[in-house]
Amino acid sequence: MKDNNDMPGHLARRFQQIAVAVFLAEVEDAGFDLTPVQYAALATIKANPGLDQVTLAGLIAYDRTTITGVIDRLVQKGLAERRASSRDRRARELVITDEGRRTLRKITPAVESAQRIMLRGLSAKEGEELMRLLRKAIAAGNDLSRAPLRDIQA
């Protein structure tokens, strides 16, 4: 049997633990209360105003049934709103609020700092190579995920 440190699943889980801890610490130090998933959702809502929650879940590779809680927290914090769809009265569209835009603008330095800290043991070239390999491995296994990344359907 291999040592845990020779197993990609173990290393991916460890890096995820580090990534979340670093993100939360940097964001909290900057005076914000936002998780990595909430940040990803808010940034995606800003980039795609009016999208629905199923589409949002696909765009950030998050489970469709639990995205509701993420959106609920963004709404409670005044960062996003649910609005009736202009195309389908039964559907709800997600939009970022002015406070959400301000938060994204102000939190960006902390998020960027977190990304640098996560890769601090690597040279710039090694960091780029790690990112390339992560993207490649994730693309190859995307369809195996319980929450695969999906593009916006035209």
Secondary structure, 3 states (H helix, E strand, C coil): CCCHHHCHHHHHHHHHHHHHHHHHHHHHHCCCCCCHHHHHHHHHHHHCCCECHHHHHHHCCCCCCCHHHHHHHHHHCCCEEEEECCCCCCCEEEEECHHHHHHHHHHHHHHHHHHHHHCCCCCHHHHHHHHHHHHHHHHHHHHHCCCCCCCCCC
